[in-house]
């Protein structure tokens, strides 16, 4: 195997002998292998992080696993060698405030704000995240702004959001028990956060992001493996733990990326009459394929939708739309 990348890291162990490690990437006959060798005193262990043919998959796994080690305290022997790639480049004001709020949470106030958001979302018939993000509620609960000017010093609060919800937030903060951690402006926060603590926090944020992407890669691979085995939608749902609606969304993504899911689509449409499939196709031709609701309403009466189940009908439309789009794409390429 050819080693094409190798780097060394160390981790201090409470003043004792440091733990050393190496991360490496190798290639042999088109197969990529990547691993982590760790040495404490005289004991060494090797962990294989990835083995497969996909360079892009390997890079996702590499970024995720490496940032886990960085958040655990490992640092490159040549300091700064990854700083241009790992997201730790200085300390922005917003990032510092988010870090402080994560390290010094006010769970009681955050709980009150979360309850307020649920009620407000129901009242306005909006998704809760449209009212305020979890991070914004955490910032408000920790720094407790008492004026509109203070509120707008928090990242994520602009003039419109302050005008819409600011007075309610300020009233909640004014009636809260206990002292604020410090006054506005919040320039004191920078002095309260140790550089190494902040760096570890940055790595943990990236770890969460990469973990989600790694999980998506694993689901994608599982779906494709099941497709090769000839599984139907129900079988793939069982193997992956996905709901049918989420799985159909995955099939749409894979189709868009150039992978044919036609065998799975065919299995699911076996019980549908050819003339019914053609009617859907003709309706896509007439109305377009971007919005499914007009297509559904053109094809089915309210009684038919209730009898068959709206979700079932939408699923069929989405499956047929994949074939429709693939054929249209092939026709355009041929021209």
Secondary structure as GFF3:
##gff-version 3
##sequence-region A 1 335
A	DSSP	beta_strand	2	13	.	.	.	ID=ss1
A	DSSP	beta_strand	16	28	.	.	.	ID=ss2
A	DSSP	beta_strand	31	40	.	.	.	ID=ss3
A	DSSP	beta_strand	43	52	.	.	.	ID=ss4
A	DSSP	alpha_helix	55	71	.	.	.	ID=ss5
A	DSSP	beta_strand	75	76	.	.	.	ID=ss6
A	DSSP	alpha_helix	93	103	.	.	.	ID=ss7
A	DSSP	alpha_helix	107	124	.	.	.	ID=ss8
A	DSSP	alpha_helix	128	131	.	.	.	ID=ss9
A	DSSP	alpha_helix	134	143	.	.	.	ID=ss10
A	DSSP	alpha_helix	148	151	.	.	.	ID=ss11
A	DSSP	alpha_helix	159	174	.	.	.	ID=ss12
A	DSSP	alpha_helix	189	192	.	.	.	ID=ss13
A	DSSP	alpha_helix	195	229	.	.	.	ID=ss14
A	DSSP	alpha_helix	233	240	.	.	.	ID=ss15
A	DSSP	alpha_helix	244	256	.	.	.	ID=ss16
A	DSSP	alpha_helix	262	268	.	.	.	ID=ss17
A	DSSP	alpha_helix	274	287	.	.	.	ID=ss18
A	DSSP	alpha_helix	293	299	.	.	.	ID=ss19
A	DSSP	alpha_helix	302	308	.	.	.	ID=ss20
A	DSSP	alpha_helix	310	334	.	.	.	ID=ss21
###
